[in-house]
């Protein structure tokens, strides 16, 4: 078996309390699982740093210990997990039959306060949040996603729970064939929808349109989600978009008009972090006269008559209207009731 140094011993401790089990660490570092246990407990490499409550981390990884008696999820914890699994959350199988699954969520560095809230509500199930460093940058070139090497930098943060039977049970439900699905007993509520949107939603304020990126699910699951959303007066359209990476068709949920208004109103009370406030910004739809210019019926008649002899740009100046508004009035697309 291999030998390790102090830096590697510290890495083993940090990874262990971050959710990785002894069998995985044993395989990664090429040492016995007994040696991993000795490092974690402080029997060896005593000079390494360990949390004061290291025994708690050890207990939570072994079925049969008191970690098994952790309380069931609260309603808020359930909402966070379900909303996250619809969005950026994952349940990882730790690859050995004796290992339990763990919950994980990755967010860009700007959304750390949002991720901190996840940890605060799952502190009994997790040791903390770790920074994720990156040496690459993604960019588009002629419709193709490419990578380039850059200086190592902080790109995001990742929240991991310990492995635990409660997450293994969820893993069986959400990943029955090792591929994420939407369980048919899924129940939604405003908070779950909000977390889902904060993870995977986008808001186009000027176009009054919102999108939920459901492209990781198959079309049947997205149709099911669309039906569930109708319970909240949300009636999105399923739009198929071709992936630039795989070329496969991917379904998205798009919200327009009243559904857009209802969605923002529903989730806005849950946007308690500055980093997600932009996702719930909103402006009302413009009324007819705001879209086509503030004109009177007499001016509409006058514009149509003058257009016979004047250019549109002249009428724009005369009536202080956009060229599009002039064309719309003249063609009859607007103010149809005025003859």
Residue pairs with C-beta under 8 A, 6 or more apart in sequence:
1 30
1 31
1 32
1 35
2 29
2 30
2 31
3 31
4 12
4 29
4 31
6 45
6 47
6 48
8 29
9 39
9 44
9 45
9 48
10 45
10 48
10 49
12 25
12 29
12 36
12 39
12 40
13 39
13 40
13 48
13 49
13 50
15 25
16 22
16 25
16 36
16 40
16 57
17 51
17 54
17 57
17 127
17 128
18 127
18 128
18 130
18 160
19 102
19 104
19 126
19 127
19 160
19 161
19 162
19 163
20 94
21 61
21 94
21 96
21 99
21 163
22 33
22 36
22 37
22 40
22 61
23 33
23 94
23 96
23 98
23 99
24 94
24 95
24 96
24 99
25 33
25 36
26 32
26 33
26 35
26 36
29 36
35 44
37 43
38 44
39 45
39 48
40 50
40 54
40 57
40 58
41 54
41 58
42 48
42 50
42 54
51 57
51 127
56 67
57 127
57 162
58 65
59 65
59 66
59 67
60 67
60 70
60 125
60 162
60 164
61 67
61 100
61 162
61 163
63 100
63 165
67 162
67 164
68 165
70 124
70 125
70 164
70 166
71 124
72 166
73 81
73 166
76 121
76 191
77 121
77 122
79 189
79 191
79 192
79 195
80 118
80 121
80 122
80 195
81 89
81 103
81 170
82 186
82 187
82 192
83 89
83 191
83 192
83 193
83 194
83 195
83 196
83 199
84 103
84 105
84 118
84 195
84 196
84 199
85 91
85 170
85 174
85 180
86 182
86 192
86 195
86 196
86 199
86 200
86 225
87 195
87 196
87 197
87 198
87 199
87 200
88 105
88 106
88 107
88 199
88 200
89 103
89 104
89 105
89 199
90 103
90 104
90 105
90 180
91 101
91 102
91 103
91 104
91 167
91 170
91 171
91 174
91 175
92 101
92 102
92 103
92 104
92 171
93 99
93 101
93 171
93 175
93 178
94 100
94 101
94 102
94 163
99 163
100 163
100 164
100 165
100 167
100 168
101 163
101 164
101 167
101 168
101 170
101 171
102 160
102 161
102 162
102 163
102 164
102 167
103 122
103 125
103 160
103 161
103 167
103 170
104 158
104 159
104 160
104 161
105 115
105 118
105 158
105 159
106 132
106 156
106 157
106 158
106 159
107 114
107 115
107 156
107 157
107 158
107 159
108 155
108 156
109 131
109 154
109 155
109 156
109 157
110 275
111 157
111 273
111 275
111 276
112 129
112 157
112 275
113 273
113 274
113 275
114 198
114 273
114 275
114 276
115 129
115 157
115 159
116 129
117 273
118 159
119 126
119 128
119 129
119 159
122 159
122 161
125 161
125 162
125 164
126 159
126 160
126 161
126 162
127 162
129 157
129 158
129 159
130 157
130 158
130 160
131 154
131 156
131 157
132 154
132 155
132 156
132 157
132 158
133 152
133 153
133 154
133 155
134 150
134 152
134 153
134 154
134 155
134 156
135 149
135 150
135 151
135 152
136 147
136 148
136 149
136 150
137 147
137 148
137 150
138 145
138 146
138 147
139 145
139 146
139 147
139 148
140 146
143 244
144 244
145 244
145 245
161 167
173 183
174 180
174 181
174 183
175 181
180 216
180 217
181 217
181 218
181 221
182 217
182 221
182 224
182 225
184 224
186 224
186 225
186 228
188 228
188 229
188 231
188 232
190 232
190 266
190 267
190 269
190 270
191 270
193 229
193 232
193 234
193 263
193 266
193 267
194 266
194 267
194 270
194 271
195 270
196 212
197 210
197 212
197 263
197 267
197 279
198 267
198 270
198 271
198 276
198 279
200 212
200 213
200 214
201 210
201 211
201 212
201 213
201 279
202 210
202 211
202 213
202 279
203 210
203 264
203 278
203 279
203 280
203 281
204 210
204 211
205 281
205 282
205 283
206 283
208 256
208 257
208 260
208 261
208 283
208 285
209 254
209 255
209 256
209 260
210 254
210 255
210 260
210 263
210 264
211 252
211 253
211 254
211 255
212 236
212 252
212 253
212 255
213 252
214 221
214 222
214 225
214 251
214 252
214 253
215 241
215 243
215 250
215 251
215 252
217 225
217 251
218 251
219 238
219 240
219 251
222 238
222 251
222 253
223 238
225 253
226 235
226 236
226 238
226 253
229 235
229 236
229 253
232 262
232 266
233 258
233 259
233 262
234 255
234 259
234 262
234 263
234 266
235 258
235 259
236 253
236 254
236 255
236 256
236 259
237 253
237 254
237 256
238 251
238 252
238 253
238 254
239 251
239 252
239 253
239 254
240 249
240 250
240 251
240 252
241 249
241 250
241 251
241 252
242 248
242 249
242 250
243 249
243 250
255 263
257 285
261 282
261 285
264 280
264 282
267 279
267 280
268 280
268 282
271 277
271 279
271 280
288 334
289 295
291 334
292 325
292 328
292 329
292 334
292 335
293 319
293 320
293 321
293 322
293 325
293 329
295 303
295 319
295 321
295 329
295 335
297 335
297 338
299 319
300 329
300 335
300 338
301 338
303 315
303 319
303 326
303 329
303 330
304 329
304 330
306 315
306 318
307 315
307 326
307 330
312 323
312 326
312 327
312 330
313 323
315 321
315 326
316 322
316 323
316 326
319 326
325 334
327 333
328 334
329 335
